[in-house]
C-alpha cells in the first residue's frame, strides 16, 4: 500500500483554485512531468508569506490549507501537478467536489477536517511531519518540539480503496 504523509507545507488561505495550482498556460503540456516546476507558481497570499519556489514546498508531501481547495475548472492537470511533486495528502476543511474525486482517482488522499482541527494544525507550523494511517483513518502531526496532534477523518470505502491502491488505474489492475 502507498505511504501517505511526510513533511507538511501550510498555505493559510481559502479558495485556492485550479489556476493557482497549475496555471492554464501549461495545459498544453503533454506529460505530467512538464507540470512539475509550475506547481502553485501563481498562488499569492496577501501577506506575501508563500513562495512556490521555496525549499519548503519542494520537500513537502503534505499540503495543509483551508476551505474549498481545488475550486475553479475541473481540469485534471491541477491534480497531476500535485502528483508529480510527490504530494500524497492535502488536508482542508473542504474540497471542490470534482477536484476531490480527481485526487482519489490519482491516488492522492484528500482529508477533510473541521476548522478547529485545522487551526490546531496551523498552530504547529512551520516544521511539521504528518503521518497518516489510512486503515484507521487517523493522522498524527508532530512539530519540531515533539508536540503532537491526532485527528480522525472518514472516507467512504470505495474512495479509501482507490487511494490505497494508488489511484483508479492501479485499482482497476487489481480488481479486473
ROSE-4610 file (N, C-alpha, C; in Angstrom, 1 decimal, always signed):
// ROSE-4610
residu = [X/X/X/X/X/X/X/X/X/X/X/X/X/X/X/X/X/X/X/X/X/X/X/X/X/X/X/X/X/X/X/X/X/X/X/X/X/X/X/X/X/X/X/X/X/X/X/X/X/X/X/X/X/X/X/X/X/X/X/X/X/X/X/X/X/X/X/X/X/X/X/X/X/X/X/X/X/X/X/X/X/X/X/X/X/X/X/X/X/X/X/X/X/X/X/X/X/X/X/X/X/X/X/X/X/X/X/X/X/X/X/X/X/X/X/X/X/X/X/X/X/X/X/X/X/X/X/X/X/X/X/X/X/X/X/X/X/X/X/X/X/X/X/X/X/X/X/X/X/X/X/X/X/X/X/X/X/X/X/X/X/X/X/X/X/X/X/X/X/X/X/X/X/X/X/X/X/X/X/X/X/X/X/X/X/X/X/X/X/X/X/X/X/X/X/X/X/X/X/X/X/X/X/X/X/X/X/X/X/X/X/X/X/X/X/X/X/X/X/X/X/X/X/X/X/X/X/X/X/X/X/X/X/X/X/X/X/X/X/X/X/X/X/X/X/X/X/X/X/X/X/X/X/X/X/X/X/X/X/X/X/X/X/X/X/X/X/X/X/X/X/X/X/X/X/X/X/X/X/X/X/X/X/X/X/X/X/X/X/X/X/X/X/X/X/X/X/X/X/X/X/X/X/X/X/X/X/X/X/X/X/X/X/X/X/X/X/X/X/X/X/X/X/X/X/X/X/X/X/X/X/X/X/X/X/X/X/X/X/X/X/X/X/X/X/X/X/X/X/X/X/X/X/X/X/X/X/X/X/X/X/X/X/X/X/X/X/X/X/X/X/X/X/X/X/X/X/X/X/X/X/X/X/X/X/X/X/X/X/X/X/X/X/X/X/X/X/X/X/X/X/X/X/X/X/X/X/X/X/X/X/X/X/X/X/X/X/X/X/X/X/X/X/X/X/X/X/X/X/X/X/X/X/X/X/X/X/X/X/X/X/X/X/X/X/X/X/X/X/X/X/X/X/X/X/X/X/X/X/X/X/X/X/X/X/X/X/X/X/X/X/X/X/X/X/X/X/X/X/X/X/X/X/X/X/X/X/X/X/X/X/X/X/X/X/X/X/X/X/X/X/X/X/X/X/X/X/X/X/X/X/X/X/X/X/X/X/X/X/X/X/X/X/X/X/X/X/X]
num = [1/1/1/2/2/2/3/3/3/4/4/4/5/5/5/6/6/6/7/7/7/8/8/8/9/9/9/10/10/10/11/11/11/12/12/12/13/13/13/14/14/14/15/15/15/16/16/16/17/17/17/18/18/18/19/19/19/20/20/20/21/21/21/22/22/22/23/23/23/24/24/24/25/25/25/26/26/26/27/27/27/28/28/28/29/29/29/30/30/30/31/31/31/32/32/32/33/33/33/34/34/34/35/35/35/36/36/36/37/37/37/38/38/38/39/39/39/40/40/40/41/41/41/42/42/42/43/43/43/44/44/44/45/45/45/46/46/46/47/47/47/48/48/48/49/49/49/50/50/50/51/51/51/52/52/52/53/53/53/54/54/54/55/55/55/56/56/56/57/57/57/58/58/58/59/59/59/60/60/60/61/61/61/62/62/62/63/63/63/64/64/64/65/65/65/66/66/66/67/67/67/68/68/68/69/69/69/70/70/70/71/71/71/72/72/72/73/73/73/74/74/74/75/75/75/76/76/76/77/77/77/78/78/78/79/79/79/80/80/80/81/81/81/82/82/82/83/83/83/84/84/84/85/85/85/86/86/86/87/87/87/88/88/88/89/89/89/90/90/90/91/91/91/92/92/92/93/93/93/94/94/94/95/95/95/96/96/96/97/97/97/98/98/98/99/99/99/100/100/100/101/101/101/102/102/102/103/103/103/104/104/104/105/105/105/106/106/106/107/107/107/108/108/108/109/109/109/110/110/110/111/111/111/112/112/112/113/113/113/114/114/114/115/115/115/116/116/116/117/117/117/118/118/118/119/119/119/120/120/120/121/121/121/122/122/122/123/123/123/124/124/124/125/125/125/126/126/126/127/127/127/128/128/128/129/129/129/130/130/130/131/131/131/132/132/132/133/133/133/134/134/134/135/135/135/136/136/136/137/137/137/138/138/138/139/139/139/140/140/140/141/141/141/142/142/142/143/143/143/144/144/144/145/145/145/146/146/146/147/147/147/148/148/148/149/149/149/150/150/150/151/151/151/152/152/152/153/153/153/154/154/154/155/155/155/156/156/156/157/157/157/158/158/158/159/159/159/160/160/160/161/161/161/162/162/162/163/163/163/164/164/164/165/165/165/166/166/166/167/167/167/168/168/168/169/169/169/170/170/170/171/171/171/172/172/172/173/173/173/174/174/174/175/175/175/176/176/176]
x = [+0.8/+0.0/+0.9/+0.4/+1.1/+1.2/+2.3/+2.5/+2.0/+1.3/+0.7/+1.3/+1.8/+2.3/+3.7/+4.2/+5.6/+5.6/+6.6/+6.7/+5.6/+5.0/+3.9/+4.2/+3.5/+3.6/+2.2/+2.2/+0.9/+0.6/-0.6/-1.0/-2.3/-2.2/-3.3/-4.3/-5.0/-6.0/-7.1/-8.3/-9.4/-9.4/-10.2/-10.5/-9.3/-8.3/-7.2/-7.7/-7.7/-8.3/-7.3/-7.9/-7.0/-6.1/-6.4/-5.5/-4.3/-4.5/-3.4/-2.5/-3.2/-2.5/-1.6/-2.1/-1.3/-1.9/-1.1/-1.7/-2.1/-3.2/-3.8/-2.8/-1.8/-0.8/+0.0/-0.1/+0.7/-0.2/-1.5/-2.4/-2.1/-1.2/-0.9/+0.3/+0.8/+1.9/+1.4/+2.3/+1.8/+2.3/+3.1/+3.5/+3.2/+2.9/+2.8/+4.0/+5.2/+6.5/+6.7/+6.2/+6.4/+5.6/+4.7/+3.9/+4.7/+5.6/+6.3/+6.8/+7.6/+8.2/+7.2/+5.9/+5.0/+3.9/+4.0/+3.0/+2.9/+1.7/+1.4/+2.2/+2.7/+3.5/+2.7/+1.5/+0.6/-0.1/+0.2/-0.5/+0.1/-0.7/-0.3/-1.1/-0.4/-1.1/-0.9/-1.9/-1.9/-0.7/-0.2/+0.9/+2.2/+2.2/+3.4/+4.2/+3.6/+4.3/+4.5/+4.1/+4.2/+5.1/+6.1/+7.0/+6.9/+6.3/+6.2/+7.6/+8.6/+10.0/+10.8/+10.2/+10.9/+11.3/+12.3/+12.7/+11.6/+10.9/+9.8/+8.8/+8.4/+7.4/+8.0/+9.2/+9.9/+10.0/+10.2/+10.3/+9.0/+7.9/+6.7/+6.0/+5.3/+4.5/+3.0/+2.8/+1.5/+1.3/+0.1/-0.3/-1.5/-1.4/-2.5/-3.0/-4.3/-4.8/-6.2/-7.0/-8.3/-9.4/-10.5/-11.7/-11.7/-12.5/-12.8/-11.5/-10.6/-9.4/-9.7/-9.1/-9.4/-10.6/-11.1/-12.3/-11.8/-12.8/-12.4/-12.8/-12.0/-12.3/-12.0/-12.6/-12.4/-11.2/-10.3/-9.1/-8.3/-8.0/-7.2/-5.7/-5.3/-3.9/-3.5/-4.4/-4.1/-3.7/-4.4/-4.1/-2.8/-2.6/-1.3/-0.1/-0.3/+0.8/+1.2/+0.1/+0.4/+1.1/+0.6/+1.1/+2.6/+3.0/+4.4/+5.3/+4.8/+5.5/+5.5/+5.1/+5.1/+4.2/+3.1/+2.1/+1.2/+1.2/+0.4/-0.9/-0.9/-2.1/-2.3/-3.6/-4.0/-5.0/-4.8/-5.7/-6.4/-7.7/-8.5/-9.8/-10.6/-11.9/-12.9/-12.6/-13.5/-12.7/-13.2/-12.6/-13.7/-13.4/-14.3/-14.6/-15.8/-16.3/-15.5/-15.4/-14.8/-13.3/-12.7/-11.2/-10.9/-11.8/-11.6/-11.6/-12.5/-12.6/-11.4/-11.0/-9.8/-8.5/-8.5/-7.4/-7.4/-8.6/-8.7/-8.3/-8.8/-8.6/-7.1/-6.3/-4.8/-4.1/-4.8/-4.1/-3.6/-4.2/-3.8/-4.9/-4.6/-5.6/-6.0/-7.3/-8.0/-8.6/-8.1/-8.5/-9.3/-10.5/-11.3/-11.4/-11.0/-11.0/-11.8/-12.3/-13.0/-12.1/-12.7/-11.9/-11.1/-11.7/-11.0/-9.8/-9.9/-8.7/-7.7/-8.1/-7.1/-6.4/-7.1/-6.4/-5.4/-5.7/-4.7/-3.5/-3.7/-2.5/-1.7/-2.4/-1.7/-0.9/-1.3/-0.6/+0.7/+0.9/+2.2/+3.2/+2.7/+3.6/+4.8/+5.9/+6.1/+6.7/+7.5/+8.1/+7.3/+6.5/+5.6/+5.7/+5.7/+5.6/+4.3/+3.6/+2.2/+2.3/+1.9/+1.8/+0.3/-0.1/-1.5/-1.6/-2.5/-2.9/-4.2/-4.1/-5.3/-6.4/-5.9/-6.9/-7.6/-6.9/-7.6/-8.2/-8.0/-8.5/-8.1/-6.8/-6.2/-4.9/-4.7/-3.4/-2.8/-1.4/-0.7/+0.3/+0.2/+1.1/+2.0/+3.3/+4.3/+5.2/+5.4/+6.2/+7.7/+8.5/+10.0/+10.2/+9.2/+9.3/+8.7/+8.3/+7.6/+6.2/+5.6/+4.2/+3.4/+2.4/+1.6/+0.1/-0.5/-1.9/-2.4/-3.4/-4.1/-5.4/-5.8/-7.1/-7.6/-8.9/-9.6/-10.3/-10.4/-11.2/-11.9/-12.8/-13.5/-13.6/-13.5/-13.7/-14.7/-15.4/-16.2/-15.4/-15.8/-15.0/-14.4/-15.1/-14.6/-13.5/-13.6/-12.5/-11.3/-11.5/-10.4/-9.6/-10.4/-9.8/-9.0/-9.6/-8.9/-7.6/-7.6/-6.4/-5.3/-5.8/-4.9/-4.2/-5.0/-4.4/-3.4/-3.5/-2.6/-3.4/-4.7/-5.5/-6.3/-7.1/-8.0/-7.4/-6.3/-5.7/-5.1/-4.5/-3.9/-5.1/-6.1/-7.3/-7.9/-8.1/-8.6/-7.7/-6.4/-5.5/-5.6/-5.9/-6.0/-7.4/-8.4/-9.8/-10.2/-9.7/-10.3/-9.3]
y = [-1.2/+0.0/+1.2/+2.3/+3.5/+4.2/+4.9/+5.6/+7.0/+7.5/+8.8/+9.6/+10.8/+11.7/+12.1/+12.9/+13.4/+14.8/+15.6/+17.0/+17.8/+18.7/+19.5/+20.9/+21.4/+22.8/+23.4/+24.6/+25.2/+26.4/+26.4/+27.6/+28.1/+29.2/+29.7/+30.6/+29.9/+30.6/+29.7/+30.2/+29.6/+29.7/+28.9/+29.0/+29.0/+28.2/+28.0/+27.3/+28.0/+27.4/+26.7/+26.0/+25.2/+26.0/+27.3/+28.1/+28.5/+28.5/+28.8/+27.5/+26.4/+25.1/+24.9/+25.0/+24.9/+25.9/+27.0/+28.0/+27.4/+28.0/+27.5/+27.5/+28.3/+28.4/+27.1/+26.2/+24.9/+23.7/+24.0/+22.9/+22.3/+22.9/+22.2/+21.3/+21.2/+20.2/+18.8/+17.9/+16.6/+15.5/+15.9/+15.0/+15.6/+14.8/+15.2/+15.9/+15.3/+15.8/+17.2/+17.7/+19.0/+20.0/+19.5/+20.4/+20.6/+19.8/+19.8/+21.1/+21.9/+23.1/+24.2/+24.0/+25.1/+25.0/+24.0/+23.9/+25.1/+25.6/+26.8/+28.1/+28.2/+29.3/+30.6/+30.6/+31.8/+32.1/+31.2/+31.4/+32.6/+33.5/+34.7/+34.8/+35.0/+35.3/+36.8/+37.4/+38.8/+39.2/+38.4/+38.8/+38.5/+37.9/+37.5/+36.4/+35.6/+34.6/+33.3/+33.2/+31.9/+32.1/+31.3/+31.3/+29.9/+29.7/+28.4/+27.8/+28.6/+28.1/+27.7/+27.9/+27.6/+26.2/+25.9/+24.6/+23.9/+24.7/+24.1/+23.4/+24.0/+23.3/+22.2/+22.3/+21.2/+19.9/+20.1/+18.9/+18.4/+19.1/+18.7/+17.6/+16.7/+15.7/+15.8/+16.8/+17.1/+18.6/+19.0/+20.4/+20.5/+21.6/+21.9/+23.2/+23.4/+24.6/+24.8/+25.7/+26.0/+25.4/+26.1/+25.6/+25.7/+24.8/+24.9/+24.8/+23.9/+23.7/+23.0/+23.5/+22.9/+23.5/+24.6/+25.2/+25.7/+26.1/+26.6/+25.5/+25.4/+24.4/+23.0/+22.0/+20.6/+19.9/+20.7/+20.1/+19.2/+18.0/+17.1/+17.5/+18.4/+18.8/+19.3/+20.0/+20.5/+19.4/+18.3/+17.1/+16.5/+16.4/+15.9/+16.6/+18.0/+18.8/+18.5/+18.2/+17.7/+16.3/+15.5/+14.1/+14.1/+14.8/+14.8/+15.5/+16.2/+16.9/+16.1/+14.8/+13.9/+14.3/+15.1/+15.4/+14.2/+13.6/+12.4/+12.7/+13.9/+14.2/+15.7/+16.1/+17.5/+17.5/+18.4/+18.5/+19.9/+19.9/+21.1/+20.9/+21.9/+21.7/+21.3/+21.6/+21.2/+21.3/+20.5/+20.5/+20.7/+21.2/+21.2/+19.7/+19.4/+18.0/+17.3/+17.8/+17.1/+17.0/+18.1/+18.0/+17.0/+16.9/+15.8/+14.4/+14.2/+12.9/+12.6/+13.7/+13.5/+13.2/+13.7/+13.4/+11.9/+11.4/+10.0/+9.1/+9.5/+8.8/+8.7/+9.7/+9.7/+9.2/+8.7/+8.1/+9.1/+10.3/+11.3/+11.4/+11.5/+11.5/+12.9/+13.1/+14.3/+14.1/+14.8/+14.7/+16.0/+15.8/+16.9/+16.9/+18.1/+18.3/+19.5/+19.6/+20.8/+22.0/+23.2/+24.4/+24.4/+23.9/+23.9/+23.0/+21.8/+20.9/+21.5/+22.2/+22.9/+24.0/+24.7/+25.8/+25.2/+24.0/+23.3/+22.9/+22.4/+22.0/+23.2/+24.3/+25.6/+26.1/+25.8/+26.2/+25.5/+24.3/+23.6/+24.1/+24.8/+25.2/+26.0/+26.0/+25.6/+24.2/+23.7/+22.4/+21.3/+20.7/+19.6/+18.4/+17.3/+16.0/+15.4/+15.0/+14.4/+13.0/+12.0/+10.6/+10.2/+9.5/+9.1/+7.6/+7.1/+5.7/+5.6/+5.2/+5.1/+4.1/+3.0/+2.0/+2.4/+3.1/+3.6/+5.0/+5.6/+6.9/+7.9/+8.0/+8.9/+9.5/+10.7/+11.3/+11.8/+11.8/+12.4/+13.4/+14.6/+15.7/+16.0/+16.0/+16.3/+17.4/+18.4/+19.5/+19.3/+20.3/+20.2/+20.0/+20.4/+20.3/+19.0/+18.1/+16.9/+17.0/+18.2/+18.4/+17.6/+16.9/+16.1/+16.4/+16.3/+16.4/+15.2/+14.5/+13.4/+13.8/+13.5/+13.8/+12.6/+12.4/+11.4/+12.0/+11.2/+11.6/+10.4/+10.6/+9.5/+9.6/+8.4/+8.3/+7.2/+7.3/+6.2/+5.0/+3.8/+2.6/+2.6/+3.0/+3.0/+4.0/+5.2/+6.2/+5.7/+5.1/+4.5/+3.5/+2.6/+1.5/+2.2/+3.2/+3.8/+4.4/+5.1/+5.8/+4.7/+3.7/+2.7/+1.9/+1.8/+1.1/+2.0/+3.3/+4.2/+4.9/+4.9/+5.5/+4.6/+5.2/+4.4/+3.3/+3.7/+2.7/+1.5/+1.7/+0.7/-0.1/+0.5/-0.2/-1.1/-0.6/-1.4/-2.6/-2.4/-3.5/-4.6/-4.2/-5.2/-5.9/-5.2/-5.8/-6.5/-6.1/-6.6/-7.3]
z = [+0.0/+0.0/+0.0/-0.7/-0.8/+0.6/+0.9/+2.1/+2.0/+3.0/+3.0/+4.1/+3.8/+4.8/+4.5/+5.5/+5.3/+5.8/+5.3/+5.6/+5.1/+6.0/+5.6/+5.2/+4.3/+3.9/+4.3/+4.9/+5.3/+4.4/+3.8/+3.0/+3.6/+4.3/+5.1/+4.2/+3.4/+2.5/+2.1/+2.0/+1.4/-0.1/-0.8/-2.2/-3.1/-2.9/-3.8/-5.0/-6.2/-7.4/-8.3/-9.3/-10.1/-11.0/-11.3/-12.0/-11.1/-9.8/-8.9/-8.7/-8.7/-8.5/-9.7/-10.9/-12.2/-13.2/-13.5/-14.4/-15.8/-16.3/-17.6/-18.7/-18.7/-19.9/-20.0/-19.0/-19.0/-19.4/-19.7/-20.0/-21.4/-22.2/-23.5/-23.3/-22.1/-21.9/-22.1/-22.7/-23.0/-22.0/-21.0/-19.9/-18.6/-17.6/-16.3/-15.7/-16.1/-15.6/-16.0/-17.2/-17.6/-16.7/-15.9/-15.0/-13.7/-13.4/-12.1/-11.6/-12.4/-11.9/-11.7/-12.1/-12.1/-11.1/-10.2/-9.1/-8.3/-8.2/-7.3/-7.7/-8.9/-9.2/-9.3/-9.5/-9.5/-8.2/-7.2/-5.9/-5.1/-4.7/-4.0/-2.7/-1.6/-0.3/+0.0/+0.6/+0.9/+1.7/+2.6/+3.4/+2.8/+1.6/+0.9/+1.5/+2.3/+3.1/+2.3/+1.1/+0.3/-0.9/-1.0/-2.2/-2.8/-4.0/-4.6/-5.0/-5.0/-5.4/-4.2/-3.0/-1.7/-1.6/-0.8/-0.4/+0.3/+1.1/+1.9/+1.1/+0.0/-0.9/-1.6/-2.0/-2.8/-1.9/-0.6/+0.3/+0.8/+0.6/+1.2/+0.4/+1.2/+0.6/+1.1/+2.0/+2.5/+2.4/+1.9/+1.9/+2.9/+3.8/+4.7/+4.4/+4.1/+3.7/+4.3/+3.8/+4.4/+3.5/+3.3/+2.6/+1.1/+0.5/-1.0/-1.8/-1.4/-2.2/-3.5/-4.6/-5.9/-6.6/-6.2/-6.9/-8.3/-9.1/-10.4/-11.4/-12.5/-13.5/-13.0/-13.7/-13.3/-13.9/-14.4/-15.1/-14.2/-14.7/-14.0/-13.9/-14.7/-14.7/-13.3/-12.6/-11.2/-10.3/-10.4/-9.5/-10.0/-11.3/-11.9/-11.4/-11.3/-10.8/-9.3/-8.5/-7.2/-7.2/-8.0/-8.1/-8.5/-9.5/-9.9/-8.9/-8.0/-7.0/-5.7/-5.8/-4.6/-3.5/-3.8/-2.8/-2.6/-1.5/-1.3/-0.5/+0.2/+1.1/+1.0/+0.8/+1.0/+2.1/+3.1/+4.2/+4.2/+4.2/+4.1/+4.8/+5.0/+5.6/+4.5/+3.3/+2.2/+0.8/-0.1/-1.5/-2.5/-3.6/-4.8/-5.1/-5.4/-5.5/-6.6/-7.8/-8.9/-8.6/-8.1/-7.8/-6.7/-5.7/-4.7/-5.3/-6.2/-6.8/-7.7/-8.4/-9.2/-8.4/-7.2/-6.3/-6.0/-5.6/-5.3/-6.5/-7.7/-8.9/-9.2/-8.8/-9.0/-7.8/-6.8/-5.6/-4.6/-4.6/-3.6/-2.6/-1.3/-0.2/+0.0/+0.0/+0.4/+1.8/+2.8/+4.1/+4.5/+4.9/+5.4/+6.9/+7.5/+8.9/+9.2/+10.5/+10.9/+10.9/+10.9/+11.0/+12.3/+13.4/+14.7/+14.6/+14.0/+13.9/+13.0/+11.9/+11.0/+11.8/+12.6/+13.5/+14.4/+14.9/+15.8/+15.0/+13.7/+12.9/+12.5/+12.1/+11.8/+13.0/+14.2/+15.4/+15.5/+14.9/+15.0/+13.9/+12.9/+11.8/+12.3/+11.6/+10.3/+10.1/+11.0/+10.8/+11.4/+10.5/+10.9/+10.0/+10.6/+10.0/+10.2/+9.1/+9.3/+8.7/+9.6/+9.2/+9.2/+8.2/+8.0/+8.1/+8.9/+8.9/+8.2/+6.9/+6.1/+6.6/+7.0/+7.5/+8.7/+9.6/+10.9/+10.7/+9.5/+9.2/+10.3/+10.6/+11.5/+11.0/+11.5/+11.2/+12.5/+12.5/+13.6/+13.1/+13.6/+13.2/+14.4/+14.1/+15.1/+14.6/+15.6/+15.2/+15.7/+15.5/+15.8/+17.3/+18.1/+19.6/+20.1/+19.2/+19.5/+20.1/+19.9/+20.2/+19.2/+19.6/+18.7/+18.7/+17.6/+17.4/+16.6/+17.1/+16.5/+16.0/+14.7/+14.2/+13.4/+13.5/+12.8/+11.6/+10.5/+9.3/+8.8/+7.9/+7.3/+5.8/+5.2/+3.8/+3.5/+2.3/+2.0/+1.6/+1.7/+1.5/+0.0/-1.0/-2.3/-2.5/-2.0/-2.1/-1.4/-0.2/+0.6/-0.3/-0.9/-1.8/-2.9/-3.6/-4.7/-4.3/-3.2/-2.7/-2.3/-1.5/-1.1/-2.2/-3.3/-4.5/-5.3/-5.1/-5.8/-6.9/-6.9/-7.9/-8.8/-9.7/-10.4/-11.3/-12.0/-12.9/-12.1/-11.0/-10.1/-9.5/-9.1/-8.6/-9.7/-10.9/-12.0/-12.3/-12.2/-12.5/-11.4/-10.1/-9.1/-9.1/-9.6/-9.5/-10.8/-11.9/-13.2/-14.0]
